[in-house]
Amino acid sequence: MKAHVKNYLSLTKRDWNGITVLLVLIAVTLAAPYVYQWFSKDNTININEFNTAITQLNKSGYFKQSKDSPSQVNVALAKFDPNTTTPKRWQELGLSERQAHTITNYIAKGGSFRKATDLKKIYGVTPADYQRLAPYITINAEVEKRPVVVELNSSDSSALTLVNGIGGAFANRIINYRERLGGYVNKEQLKEVFGMDELKYREIAPQVKVNPARIRKIAINSITFDKLRLMPYLNYKQVNAII
């Protein structure tokens, strides 16, 4: 028994050489960071030279203001109604061209601001932007009292979040299901969205509407199996039979 165990645990010269090489590699790997730190010295930055270089770059016009980061020098803050403000005026208020386009696109799709905090829900408007503009926001009394009614087939996630009871995650689910369907025929289809129970549907239903004309119909003679498979009303066998 002892002889068997001894033979099992014994190492050949080749084994010993392999173990030695492995130990040397481990030691080198562990020591490498310390050796690098010993021979590598950090360069000290001369702050005066750095400031001089920055000044020269500014004078040469190297740092240019991008359209997404507007200069705040000429910002003209004054009372404004976000429901009627033009893209040019949004930029005068300190927003970028892209932010202004997002807001005006939202208004064009039937969206509206009923209260100042609705501006925070617009994609691209930062908390800092809102804090700066909030004191100057005025909402027309008629718009303020008007209930939100969002069209399901054309609204983006920012518009859907203006509906009481719909947050960002729920808005994305509604849009994803709309893409699978090709559009909503009626608002009752919201009950098919994951997580939508009867109570939540009753809360949301008065605030949404459906325009069936915006439905994207299926080109049944040319659609592929993979795309038709996304249709939630067809199972695998039905899709396969149609194709």
C-alpha positions as CSV (number, residue, x, y, z in Angstrom):
1,M,0.0,0.0,0.0
2,K,2.8,2.4,1.0
3,A,4.7,1.6,-2.2
4,H,1.6,2.3,-4.3
5,V,1.1,5.7,-2.6
6,K,4.8,6.5,-2.9
7,N,4.7,5.7,-6.6
8,Y,1.6,7.8,-7.1
9,L,3.1,10.9,-5.4
10,S,6.6,10.6,-6.7
11,L,7.8,13.2,-9.3
12,T,10.1,12.7,-12.2
13,K,12.9,15.1,-13.0
14,R,10.8,16.5,-15.9
15,D,8.0,17.2,-13.4
16,W,10.4,19.0,-11.1
17,N,11.7,21.1,-13.9
18,G,8.1,22.1,-14.9
19,I,7.2,23.0,-11.3
20,T,10.4,25.1,-11.1
21,V,9.6,27.0,-14.3
22,L,6.0,27.6,-13.1
23,L,7.2,29.0,-9.7
24,V,9.6,31.3,-11.5
25,L,6.8,32.6,-13.8
26,I,4.6,33.3,-10.8
27,A,7.3,35.1,-9.0
28,V,8.1,37.3,-12.0
29,T,4.4,38.1,-12.5
30,L,4.0,39.1,-8.9
31,A,7.1,41.2,-8.9
32,A,6.5,43.0,-12.2
33,P,4.3,45.8,-10.9
34,Y,6.8,46.7,-8.1
35,V,9.7,46.7,-10.6
36,Y,7.7,48.9,-12.9
37,Q,6.9,51.4,-10.1
38,W,10.5,51.5,-9.1
39,F,11.8,52.4,-12.5
40,S,8.9,54.5,-13.6
41,K,8.7,58.1,-12.2
42,D,5.7,60.4,-12.6
43,N,6.3,63.6,-14.4
44,T,5.4,66.7,-12.5
45,I,3.1,69.1,-14.3
46,N,4.1,72.7,-14.3
47,I,0.7,74.4,-13.7
48,N,2.0,77.8,-15.1
49,E,3.0,76.2,-18.4
50,F,-0.4,74.3,-18.5
51,N,-2.4,77.5,-18.0
52,T,-0.3,79.3,-20.6
53,A,-1.0,76.5,-23.1
54,I,-4.8,76.6,-22.4
55,T,-4.8,80.4,-23.0
56,Q,-3.1,80.0,-26.3
57,L,-5.5,77.3,-27.4
58,N,-8.5,79.5,-26.4
59,K,-7.1,82.4,-28.4
60,S,-6.5,80.2,-31.5
61,G,-10.2,79.1,-31.4
62,Y,-9.3,75.4,-30.7
63,F,-12.2,75.0,-28.3
64,K,-15.3,75.5,-30.3
65,Q,-18.8,75.4,-28.9
66,S,-20.8,72.4,-30.3
67,K,-24.5,72.7,-31.2
68,D,-25.3,70.3,-28.3
69,S,-23.5,72.4,-25.8
70,P,-24.7,76.0,-26.4
71,S,-23.0,79.0,-24.9
72,Q,-24.7,80.4,-21.9
73,V,-23.2,83.9,-22.5
74,N,-26.2,85.2,-24.5
75,V,-29.0,83.3,-22.6
76,A,-32.0,85.6,-22.3
77,L,-34.1,84.2,-19.5
78,A,-37.7,85.6,-19.2
79,K,-41.2,84.2,-18.8
80,F,-42.2,81.7,-21.5
81,D,-44.9,79.2,-22.2
82,P,-43.3,75.9,-23.3
83,N,-46.4,75.1,-25.4
84,T,-45.9,78.0,-27.7
85,T,-42.1,78.6,-27.6
86,T,-40.3,78.4,-30.9
87,P,-37.1,76.4,-31.6
88,K,-35.2,79.7,-31.9
89,R,-36.5,80.9,-28.5
90,W,-35.6,77.6,-26.9
91,Q,-32.0,78.1,-28.0
92,E,-32.1,81.7,-26.7
93,L,-33.1,80.1,-23.4
94,G,-29.9,78.1,-23.4
95,L,-31.0,74.8,-24.8
96,S,-29.2,73.1,-27.7
97,E,-30.5,72.8,-31.2
98,R,-31.2,69.1,-30.7
99,Q,-33.0,69.7,-27.4
100,A,-35.2,72.4,-29.1
101,H,-36.0,70.0,-31.9
102,T,-37.0,67.2,-29.5
103,I,-39.4,69.6,-27.7
104,T,-41.0,71.0,-30.9
105,N,-41.3,67.5,-32.3
106,Y,-43.1,66.5,-29.2
107,I,-45.5,69.4,-29.5
108,A,-46.1,68.7,-33.2
109,K,-47.2,65.1,-32.3
110,G,-49.9,66.5,-30.1
111,G,-48.1,66.6,-26.8
112,S,-48.4,69.5,-24.3
113,F,-47.1,70.8,-21.0
114,R,-49.8,71.0,-18.3
115,K,-47.4,71.8,-15.5
116,A,-43.8,73.0,-15.3
117,T,-42.5,69.6,-14.1
118,D,-43.5,68.1,-17.5
119,L,-40.4,69.6,-19.0
120,K,-38.3,67.3,-16.9
121,K,-39.8,64.3,-18.8
122,I,-38.5,65.4,-22.2
123,Y,-35.6,63.3,-23.3
124,G,-32.4,65.3,-23.3
125,V,-33.5,68.0,-20.9
126,T,-31.1,67.7,-18.0
127,P,-32.0,68.4,-14.3
128,A,-29.7,71.4,-14.5
129,D,-31.6,72.8,-17.5
130,Y,-34.9,72.3,-15.7
131,Q,-33.7,74.0,-12.5
132,R,-32.5,77.0,-14.5
133,L,-35.7,77.4,-16.5
134,A,-38.4,76.4,-13.9
135,P,-38.8,79.8,-12.4
136,Y,-39.7,81.3,-15.8
137,I,-42.2,78.7,-17.0
138,T,-45.8,79.8,-17.3
139,I,-48.6,77.5,-18.5
140,N,-51.8,78.8,-20.1
141,A,-54.7,78.1,-17.7
142,E,-56.7,76.4,-20.4
143,V,-53.9,74.0,-21.2
144,E,-53.3,73.4,-17.5
145,K,-56.8,72.2,-17.0
146,R,-57.0,70.2,-20.3
147,P,-56.6,66.5,-19.6
148,V,-53.7,64.7,-21.3
149,V,-54.8,62.5,-24.2
150,V,-51.9,60.7,-25.9
151,E,-52.1,58.9,-29.3
152,L,-50.7,55.5,-28.9
153,N,-49.5,54.8,-32.4
154,S,-47.4,58.0,-32.8
155,S,-46.2,58.9,-29.3
156,D,-42.6,58.3,-28.2
157,S,-41.6,57.3,-24.7
158,S,-41.3,60.9,-23.5
159,A,-44.9,61.6,-24.5
160,L,-46.2,58.4,-22.9
161,T,-44.6,59.2,-19.6
162,L,-46.9,62.3,-19.3
163,V,-49.8,59.9,-18.8
164,N,-50.5,59.4,-15.1
165,G,-49.7,55.8,-14.3
166,I,-47.0,55.3,-17.1
167,G,-43.3,55.4,-16.2
168,G,-40.3,55.0,-18.4
169,A,-40.2,51.2,-18.2
170,F,-43.9,50.9,-18.9
171,A,-43.7,53.3,-21.8
172,N,-41.0,51.2,-23.4
173,R,-43.1,48.1,-23.1
174,I,-46.1,49.8,-24.7
175,I,-43.9,50.9,-27.6
176,N,-42.2,47.5,-28.0
177,Y,-45.6,45.7,-28.2
178,R,-46.8,48.4,-30.7
179,E,-43.8,47.5,-32.9
180,R,-44.6,43.8,-32.8
181,L,-48.3,44.5,-33.7
182,G,-47.6,47.1,-36.3
183,G,-49.8,49.5,-34.3
184,Y,-52.8,49.4,-32.0
185,V,-56.3,49.0,-33.4
186,N,-57.9,50.0,-30.1
187,K,-56.8,51.0,-26.7
188,E,-58.1,47.7,-25.2
189,Q,-55.0,46.0,-26.6
190,L,-53.0,47.7,-23.8
191,K,-54.3,44.9,-21.6
192,E,-52.0,42.6,-23.6
193,V,-48.9,44.5,-22.5
194,F,-46.9,42.7,-19.9
195,G,-47.8,44.0,-16.4
196,M,-51.0,45.8,-17.4
197,D,-53.8,44.7,-15.1
198,E,-57.4,45.9,-15.1
199,L,-56.9,48.5,-12.5
200,K,-54.0,50.1,-14.3
201,Y,-55.8,50.0,-17.6
202,R,-58.8,51.9,-16.1
203,E,-56.4,54.5,-14.8
204,I,-54.7,54.9,-18.2
205,A,-57.6,54.5,-20.6
206,P,-59.1,58.0,-20.4
207,Q,-55.7,59.5,-21.1
208,V,-55.0,57.7,-24.4
209,K,-56.5,57.4,-27.8
210,V,-55.8,55.3,-30.9
211,N,-55.6,56.4,-34.6
212,P,-56.0,53.2,-36.6
213,A,-54.9,55.0,-39.7
214,R,-51.3,54.9,-38.3
215,I,-51.2,51.1,-38.3
216,R,-48.3,49.5,-40.2
217,K,-49.9,46.6,-42.2
218,I,-48.1,43.4,-43.0
219,A,-47.0,42.7,-46.6
220,I,-48.0,39.1,-46.3
221,N,-46.6,38.0,-49.7
222,S,-43.1,39.3,-49.0
223,I,-42.6,39.1,-45.2
224,T,-40.0,36.7,-43.9
225,F,-40.5,34.0,-41.3
226,D,-38.4,35.9,-38.7
227,K,-40.4,39.1,-39.0
228,L,-43.8,37.4,-39.1
229,R,-42.8,35.4,-36.0
230,L,-42.9,38.7,-34.0
231,M,-46.6,39.0,-34.5
232,P,-48.0,38.1,-31.0
233,Y,-51.3,36.7,-32.4
234,L,-49.6,33.9,-34.4
235,N,-47.9,30.9,-33.0
236,Y,-45.0,29.0,-34.5
237,K,-47.0,26.5,-36.5
238,Q,-49.3,29.2,-37.9
239,V,-46.4,31.4,-39.0
240,N,-44.8,28.4,-40.6
241,A,-48.0,27.4,-42.4
242,I,-48.4,31.0,-43.8
243,I,-44.8,31.2,-45.1
